[in-house]
Amino acid sequence: MSTSLDHLRDHGHVTTSHRPLRRLGFLTIGLFDPADPGPGHESVLSIIELGERLGFDSAWLRHRHLQHGISSPLPVLAAASQRTSRIEIGTAVTPLGWENPLRLAEDLATVDVLSGGRLNPGLSVGPPMHLDDVKGALYPDTAELEDFTYGRVERLLRLVRGEPASSFSGVQGIETFSERVEPHSPGLASRLWYGAASTRSAQWAGEQGLNLLTSSVVKAEWAEGEEPLDFAEIQRGQIETFRAHHPLGAAARVSQGLVVVPTDSATPDQRRRYADYAASRLTRTATPQGPGRLMFAPDLVGPSDELAERLRAHAGFREVDEVAVALPFTFGHDDYVQMLTDLATRLGPALGWSPAG
């Protein structure tokens, strides 16, 4: 899966320049020791505080249900909102198969109010992972009836936008009831994102007026007999499809989320561990994986000047002006401090980004 300039020129997608990077964020999963989960959660909060000091525009958390990573990002983001004042906070992504849309709408609005309007919820649909193993605990009586399609997102959208959730409103005794989800946060709906891996999902997200989160995973989409496309070309096509179906067109927001690890200030030991990590995951990027035919982007590791050149040659990156760099899994707090510092002080500026004040 080449990202060389020659390959891209051969396919006619190299431009002479890339618009400056306007917004820079980062994504983490927040690993913790199951015997002592507090320090891992505290590390995430400290990393978000550091991100604000370094001028990052956003910090994002992933859901890791029934794993030793943050399973419930919203309480963590609520805590982060009280320890920061400017940086936007989000989920990338919340899998709605685990959620009740009405209850989630209440939680999202509450965290948005607490943060002063800084929440960016990212969403996805589909059945929960290992549904057969967890349905007895998650949906013991309704697993076969649950809607895991786009309809689940549409329910959430209506509720976040303030459409009626109940046919009753008014005063009953000494209590007052609202027909809509409370609290209502008027700007929240415009900050909802959809995590799409397929062209179909990208088109649907555009039609719904959502923002688009792209990541290091896309679905291999080419007909039998066609020349296979590489990851970057598939991602570029999905972004173009999204904007073609979005009411805002070319102005519709898209954020790219590749694994990018600058090594400018890394120690020799860190450089070795980062390179070994990327090498261990490289084989999976060569061909589509699994029944879903998923394609993975190679992890990018190296000095910032080299990474900037590789990103500017990436067909997907050239379509965006905001990114949320995915921090690689399984590293320690000090490693993440080094990565974020180099992202903010070296790679970001090399791509035209300026830290927020």
Helices and strands as residue ranges (DSSP letters): H 5-10, E 23-28, H 38-54, E 58-61, H 73-83, E 88-95, G 96-98, H 101-115, E 119-124, H 131-138, H 150-160, E 170-172, E 175-177, G 188-191, E 193-195, H 199-208, E 211-214, E 217-219, H 231-244, G 249-251, E 254-256, E 260-262, H 268-280, G 283-285, E 294-296, E 300-302, H 304-312, G 317-319, E 322-326, H 333-342, I 343-347, H 348-350
